[in-house]
């Protein structure tokens, strides 16, 4: 099953500490999400203020192909503001776990009372309403089912299952989602995962395999604390593992880089899919094999994800074959003795500097060694 992907970079992603996108940045992100082929974009939270409302309305009216939504607290006054912004749908959230209700000084009767009140208004003013079960992963099973039952009975079109504090693992996710799908086989479930244990993307994909039709994610996994399910990882999984090319993955690197710059965050070099070194190789064993078959140590084509090509980097673990291939690409046929000298020197430099040796330095060293031999 191919998931209906909801991007929430502009809402949940922007909730990461210190992140604040400008309107221009939001529109650029929204445009690239449109080009990728995302199904829905959660454009923001109207209660934040006038500037946020203007951004949501601008995105909703921009003519993008995807559906637009906004996120609201379970308050009629929030929904009144949201209803004037032109989004296709609205997301409403209420806490369902004992720990969160206790912190608010509320009980389950209050939850159901507020739910009925806001749904009565939302269903009259929006074409599509999603109800979020906040902290569903820590909720009492019986109350969670009751909450879902009444949410649907009172008009909700979709139920968002929130792993609000990222406490699930794939096995628990499968158990939770499979159980809910069994009880509510006709319900459109969305899984919204957080990454506190580093398993948000894995949990989201297991939720999909267990019957959740929709997944929400953010670019770079941007979000509160450790972040959210990672959009580019979900798309790469759909592209490669499900062999479905409906998403334009070729601009993922551009989008990832833009969001990183706009959010003033740093992308790890080894970040899956869009990291600087994701399609780079140093090990002599690996590079020798890849010269014969690029798939021997790399399952994805870099160009599918906006990266120019596979690259060999040179350092402590490099081998002669990759170094020779590098020179042949430059139209240089090095003598074996010079090649051996170069390889030894590269290893020493890499150990001393704790980084790879640049192509420019390798060419400079070659000229030195070749000049000496002359």
C-alpha positions in Angstrom: 0.0 0.0 0.0 1.4 3.4 -1.0 0.8 5.9 1.8 -1.0 9.2 1.6 1.8 11.5 2.8 1.1 14.6 4.8 4.0 17.0 5.2 4.0 19.0 8.4 7.3 20.8 8.1 5.6 24.1 8.1 3.7 23.3 11.3 5.3 20.6 13.5 8.7 21.1 11.9 8.7 24.8 12.7 7.9 23.9 16.3 11.6 22.9 16.7 13.3 25.2 19.1 14.5 28.4 17.4 13.0 27.7 14.0 10.9 30.4 12.4 10.4 30.4 8.6 9.7 33.6 6.7 6.7 33.8 4.4 9.1 33.5 1.4 10.8 30.4 2.8 7.4 28.8 3.5 6.3 29.4 0.0 9.5 28.0 -1.4 9.1 24.9 0.7 5.4 24.6 -0.2 6.3 24.9 -3.9 9.0 22.2 -3.7 6.6 19.9 -1.8 4.1 20.4 -4.6 6.8 19.5 -7.2 7.6 16.3 -5.3 4.0 15.2 -5.4 3.1 15.3 -1.7 -0.6 14.5 -1.0 -1.3 17.1 1.7 0.5 19.9 3.5 -0.2 21.0 7.0 0.5 24.7 6.6 0.5 26.0 10.1 -1.3 26.8 13.3 -3.7 29.8 13.0 -3.6 30.5 16.8 0.0 31.7 16.5 -1.1 35.0 15.1 -1.8 37.2 12.1 1.4 36.4 10.2 0.9 32.7 10.5 -2.7 33.1 9.4 -1.5 35.1 6.3 1.0 32.4 5.5 -1.6 29.6 5.7 -4.0 31.5 3.6 -1.3 32.3 1.0 -0.4 28.7 0.7 -4.0 27.6 0.6 -4.7 30.0 -2.3 -1.5 29.4 -4.3 -3.0 26.7 -6.5 -0.8 23.8 -5.4 -2.0 20.4 -6.4 -2.0 19.0 -2.8 -4.7 19.4 -0.2 -4.0 22.0 2.5 -4.8 21.7 6.2 -4.1 23.7 9.4 -3.8 22.5 13.0 -6.0 23.8 15.7 -6.4 23.4 19.4 -9.7 21.9 20.5 -11.2 25.4 20.8 -14.1 26.8 18.8 -12.4 30.2 18.7 -9.4 28.6 16.9 -11.6 26.9 14.4 -13.5 30.2 13.7 -10.2 31.8 12.7 -9.1 28.7 10.7 -12.3 28.5 8.8 -11.6 31.8 7.1 -8.2 30.8 5.7 -9.3 28.6 2.8 -7.6 25.3 3.7 -9.2 22.0 2.5 -9.2 20.6 6.0 -8.5 21.1 9.6 -6.7 19.0 12.2 -7.9 19.1 15.8 -6.1 17.5 18.7 -7.0 16.4 22.2 -4.9 14.5 24.8 -6.0 10.9 25.4 -3.3 9.6 27.8 -3.6 9.6 31.6 -0.3 11.3 32.1 -1.3 14.3 29.9 -4.8 14.6 31.3 -3.4 14.6 34.8 -1.0 17.4 33.9 -4.0 19.4 32.7 -6.1 18.6 35.7 -8.7 17.0 33.3 -10.4 13.7 32.9 -11.8 11.6 30.0 -15.3 13.0 30.4 -13.8 16.5 29.7 -12.1 15.1 26.6 -15.3 13.7 25.1 -17.2 16.8 26.0 -14.7 19.1 24.3 -14.4 16.7 21.3 -18.2 16.8 20.6 -18.3 20.6 20.9 -15.4 21.3 18.5 -16.5 18.6 16.0 -20.0 20.1 15.9 -18.4 23.3 14.7 -15.7 21.9 12.5 -17.9 19.6 10.5 -20.1 22.6 9.6 -17.2 24.7 8.4 -14.7 22.3 6.8 -15.0 19.7 4.1 -12.6 17.3 5.9 -11.8 17.0 9.6 -9.0 15.1 11.1 -9.1 14.3 14.9 -5.7 13.7 16.6 -5.4 11.3 19.5 -2.5 13.1 21.3 -0.2 10.8 23.2 -2.1 7.8 21.8 0.9 5.6 22.4 0.5 5.9 26.1 -3.3 5.9 26.3 -5.5 3.4 27.9 -6.6 1.0 25.1 -10.3 1.1 26.0 -10.4 4.9 26.2 -8.5 5.3 23.0 -11.1 3.1 21.2 -13.9 5.1 22.8 -12.4 8.3 21.7 -12.1 7.0 18.1 -15.6 5.7 18.1 -17.1 9.0 19.2 -14.8 11.1 17.0 -16.2 9.2 13.9 -19.7 9.2 15.2 -19.6 12.9 15.6 -18.2 13.5 12.1 -14.4 13.1 12.0 -13.1 11.9 8.6 -9.7 10.8 9.7 -8.1 9.7 13.0 -4.5 10.7 13.7 -2.6 8.4 16.0 0.1 10.4 17.7 3.2 8.9 19.2 3.7 12.3 20.8 6.7 11.5 22.9 8.3 9.0 20.5 8.1 6.0 22.9 7.0 3.4 20.4 9.2 0.8 18.6 8.2 -1.0 15.4 6.8 -4.1 17.3 4.6 -1.9 19.6 3.6 0.2 16.6 2.4 -2.9 14.7 0.5 -4.1 17.8 -1.2 -0.7 18.3 -2.1 0.1 14.7 -3.2 -3.5 13.9 -5.4 -3.6 16.9 -7.1 -0.3 15.9 -7.5 -1.3 12.3 -9.1 -4.5 13.5 -11.6 -2.6 15.7 -12.3 0.1 13.1 -11.7 -1.5 9.6 -13.3 1.3 7.7 -11.4 4.1 9.4 -8.8 6.2 7.7 -5.9 6.2 10.2 -2.9 8.5 10.0 0.3 7.8 11.9 2.2 10.7 13.3 5.5 9.7 14.9 8.2 11.4 16.9 11.8 10.3 16.9 12.9 10.3 20.5 14.4 6.8 20.2 15.4 7.2 16.6 12.6 5.0 15.2 10.0 7.4 13.9 10.5 6.5 10.2 10.6 2.8 10.9 7.5 3.1 13.1 5.7 5.1 10.4 6.4 2.5 7.7 5.3 -0.4 10.1 2.1 1.6 10.8 1.5 1.8 7.0 2.1 -2.0 6.7 -0.3 -2.5 9.6 -3.1 -0.6 7.9 -2.6 3.1 8.5 -3.4 4.8 5.1 -1.8 8.1 5.9 1.6 9.1 7.3 2.8 12.5 8.4 6.4 13.5 8.1 8.8 16.5 8.0 11.7 17.4 5.8 14.9 16.3 7.5 12.8 15.0 10.4 12.6 18.6 11.7 10.6 19.0 14.8 10.4 19.2 18.6 13.1 17.4 20.6 14.6 14.7 18.3 12.2 15.5 15.5 9.6 13.6 13.4 9.3 10.9 10.8 11.7 11.9 8.0 9.9 12.8 4.7 12.8 11.9 2.4 13.3 8.5 4.0 9.7 7.6 3.5 9.8 8.7 -0.1 13.0 6.7 -0.7 11.4 3.7 0.8 8.4 4.0 -1.5 10.6 4.6 -4.4 13.0 1.7 -3.8 11.3 -0.9 -1.6 7.8 -0.5 -3.1 9.2 0.2 -6.6 6.7 3.1 -6.9 8.0 6.2 -8.7 5.0 8.5 -8.1 7.1 11.0 -6.1 9.6 13.2 -7.8 12.5 12.3 -5.5 15.1 14.1 -7.7 14.6 17.4 -5.8 14.8 15.9 -2.3 18.4 17.0 -1.8 17.6 20.6 -2.9 14.6 20.6 -0.5 16.5 19.1 2.3 19.3 21.6 1.9 16.9 24.5 1.7 15.1 23.5 4.8 18.3 23.0 6.7 19.5 26.5 5.8 16.1 28.1 6.5 15.8 26.4 9.9 19.5 27.2 10.7 20.2 23.5 11.4 23.1 21.3 10.3 22.6 18.2 8.2 24.9 15.3 9.3 27.3 14.3 6.5 26.0 10.7 6.7 22.3 11.6 6.9 20.3 9.0 4.9 19.3 10.1 1.4 20.4 13.7 1.4 23.7 13.8 3.4 26.9 15.0 1.8 28.6 11.6 2.1 25.5 9.4 1.6 26.8 8.2 -1.8 30.5 8.4 -1.0 32.9 5.5 -0.6 36.5 5.2 0.7 37.1 1.6 1.6 39.3 -0.1 -1.0 37.3 -3.3 -0.9 34.1 -1.4 -1.6 35.4 0.9 -4.3 37.1 -2.0 -6.1 33.8 -3.9 -6.2 31.8 -0.8 -7.3 34.1 -0.2 -10.2 32.8 -3.5 -11.5 29.2 -3.2 -10.3 27.9 0.0 -8.7 25.2 -1.9 -6.9 27.7 -4.1 -5.0 27.8 -1.6 -2.1 25.1 0.9 -3.0 21.4 0.1 -3.5 20.2 3.5 -4.8 21.1 5.6 -7.8 22.3 9.0 -6.4 20.6 10.8 -9.4 17.2 9.6 -8.2 17.6 11.7 -5.1 19.2 14.8 -6.5 22.8 13.9 -6.0 25.1 14.2 -9.0 26.9 10.8 -8.8 28.6 8.3 -6.6 31.9 9.6 -5.5 35.1 7.9 -4.2 36.9 9.8 -1.4 40.5 9.1 -0.5 41.8 8.4 2.9 43.2 5.7 5.3 41.1 2.9 3.8 41.5 3.7 0.1 42.8 1.1 -2.3 44.9 1.3 -5.5 42.1 0.5 -7.9 40.0 3.5 -7.0 43.0 5.8 -7.1 44.0 4.5 -10.5 40.4 5.0 -11.7 40.5 8.5 -10.5 43.6 9.3 -12.6 42.2 7.5 -15.6 39.1 9.8 -15.4 41.5 12.7 -15.5 43.3 11.3 -18.6 46.4 10.4 -16.6 48.1 6.9 -16.6 50.2 6.8 -13.5 53.2 4.5 -13.1 52.6 1.8 -10.5 55.5 3.0 -8.3 54.0 6.6 -8.2 50.6 5.1 -7.5 52.0 3.2 -4.5 53.8 6.3 -3.2 50.7 8.4 -3.5 48.5 5.8 -1.7 51.0 5.6 1.2 51.1 9.4 1.4 47.3 9.7 1.3 46.9 7.3 4.2 49.4 9.2 6.3 47.8 12.5 5.6 44.3 11.1 6.4 45.5 9.7 9.7 47.2 13.0 10.7 44.4 15.3 9.7 41.5 12.9 10.4 39.8 13.8 7.2 39.8 12.7 3.6 42.3 14.0 1.1 41.0 16.3 -1.6 41.3 15.6 -5.3 43.2 18.9 -5.7 45.8 17.7 -3.1 46.1 14.3 -4.8 46.8 15.9 -8.2 49.3 18.2 -6.6 51.1 15.3 -4.9 51.1 13.4 -8.2 52.8 16.3 -9.9 55.4 16.4 -7.2 56.1 12.7 -7.3 56.1 12.6 -11.1 58.4 15.6 -11.2 60.9 13.9 -8.9 61.0 10.8 -11.1 61.8 13.0 -14.1 
